[in-house]
Amino acid sequence: MYNENVRFLGKVAIVFSDLAAISLSVLLAYYTRQEIFRSFFDSLGIKRLEPFSFYLPLLALILIFWLVVGAATRIFNDNTFWEDVRRIWENSFLVVTTVLSFSFIVKKEQLLSRVILLLGFFFSLFLVPAFRLLVRKILIFSGIGVKKIAIIGNGETRKILEEELKRNWYKGYSLVEVIESTEKIDKKIRTMDIDEVFIVSANFDRRTLNSIVIRLEGLVNLKIIPNISQLSLATGTIEALGTVMLLVPPHNLYKKTNVVIKRIFDIILSMLLSIIFSPLFILIPLLIKLDSKGPVLYKQKRLGRGEKPFILFKFRTMYVDSERRLRKYLRQNPAAAREWEVYRKLKNDPRVTGVGKFLRKWSLDELPQLFNVLRGEMSLVGPRPYLPEERGRIGRYRKIIYRVKPGITGMWQIRGRSKLPFEVRLALDEFYVRNWSLWMDISILLQTVVVVISGKGAY
């Protein structure tokens, strides 16, 4: 069982990995300031640093504050990798500001190099998560960080859960049993070496679900998985009205201040990305022209905020007679027709050109959408930009999804790209709109880079 001694040992390992990463960050900061940028600071007439040993009190202060602030913000709790990254970044900022404030209060500014502190802060943003990733892998490989789980239930939700358990290996979950029958469930669990049980609530009525919870409470840790249709309410707040409990659904992107913050973020980052990728805006059109006849850009009508149509830009990845090729292919391949009905995409799409396959694999065909973002028609992150003919299939999600601008990427992109069923994409889009935060956008963009590089689900 995943007892408290094992849990404590894992946390100690994480703490030491943080301290090692921060120490290395400060050492790299010192070397960068003293050696790499020496001529720059010399030209400004700024004196050289003291030997590194002079700044050991600063390092000790940083490490102490990391532990204190980290304990207060629960940075050492079990989290997903991207939740850990968010907390690490927040903690790094808090530690830097705390150290600066403390040094001024005790009047020991001479022991403080602001350059080292700021460079150390920058390096820690990457080194601390990297060290944690390595330590988590070692712990899980050695069996220390593994939590054995069982799933009670079946269906689409269970399949999605299994995929997420594999994707989030960082949490250390190991699926050892899937239980479909709830008969004598407490006796079954007692005979198993299980740490946690996940219950798929969609498979049971309320009375059966309550019965399962009552029988298993105290035996193992319980986690209940809501139905896909209840996903967006999972982070709702509960208010008490006397003896009545009220669930208040979240609606973060309904708030004007959040919309303004998101728009400012979109404009700044889109302009920066347009500059970075400017060489590709020259190279890719040349490759497209050499590969097949037709225009460089593919323009398609999509539905934006308020169901207002707009023209979405992409680099052309298909032949100009793509629809004819598709109809012929679907008539000749019943299995492909079924795949198209479920996913609206094909793994072996006869419409895609040679260059198009490469562009799609690395999502380079979507680069022109940066101009859609700058024009105010799209966002960097958001719901999928749906086709007008898909309006009827969106159903009850329409009111929520069309309250915001569609995105170049989104939760549907990082959770499986082309492999997700249409209903699951809609549920993820609704969850995003209701639970948006600036960090959610940042983490989705970072995860999109990882997904694109890995090529998972892309075609």
Summary of the structure (lengths in Angstrom):
residues: 459
radius of gyration: 26.1
end to end distance: 41.8
largest distance: 80.0
contacts: 1339
relative contact order: 0.08
helix: 63%
strand: 12%
